[in-house]
């Protein structure tokens, strides 16, 4: 009887050794298939938006496709490995060149190693901006609050100063572009991060991939902000 039990145990152990790798491989294939399907659906959503908006879909690019990307905080986050623009859609709105895309980067020491978020990029020769970022105070992730310029700028609007941080180096130039009209507008906006530099503006919510129905609103928001800063 004991011999039979040992034989049955041996058979089950062999079966487990054979079946377990198959189960693991099957699970991996299922997960990868899900990622592939989700990626295709995401790309199709961008293509559909491009067609409806009269924009062009240009797909994936290396981050080097954006001139001066190395100066923006967003494009310096992560380990530096695998920074990628995906599903880029480009067009013209109110004489501003506008793009929307998903941006992927990797974080080495993090439970969530792959970060993705949807970004709007506005480009215009009418912009001549110092390097800066304005971030919701409740979600400051990109920099230390000790770098906040608002107090040094002498702003007395408590509603604005309680809501945002302004990060940058060129205090006088930043103070000049954040006039009363700009500050009043930002008090009414949602929790976007906005970065500026040269003739470009970035707009995004940190760590958030936008749904297709949010694309038009994000682009319009980016264009409105660009108009405020434009010469």
HELIX and SHEET records of a PDB file:
HELIX    1   1 UNK A    2  UNK A   53  1                                  52    
HELIX    2   2 UNK A   63  UNK A   65  5                                   3    
HELIX    3   3 UNK A   69  UNK A   71  5                                   3    
HELIX    4   4 UNK A   74  UNK A   76  5                                   3    
HELIX    5   5 UNK A  137  UNK A  139  5                                   3    
HELIX    6   6 UNK A  145  UNK A  147  5                                   3    
HELIX    7   7 UNK A  150  UNK A  153  1                                   4    
HELIX    8   8 UNK A  158  UNK A  163  1                                   6    
HELIX    9   9 UNK A  171  UNK A  177  1                                   7    
HELIX   10  10 UNK A  180  UNK A  186  1                                   7    
HELIX   11  11 UNK A  212  UNK A  229  1                                  18    
SHEET    1   A 8 UNK A  56  UNK A  62  0                                        
SHEET    2   A 8 UNK A  84  UNK A  93 -1                                        
SHEET    3   A 8 UNK A  96  UNK A 106 -1                                        
SHEET    4   A 8 UNK A 114  UNK A 123 -1                                        
SHEET    5   A 8 UNK A 200  UNK A 204 -1                                        
SHEET    6   A 8 UNK A 193  UNK A 198 -1                                        
SHEET    7   A 8 UNK A 129  UNK A 136 -1                                        
SHEET    8   A 8 UNK A 164  UNK A 168 -1                                        
END                                                                             
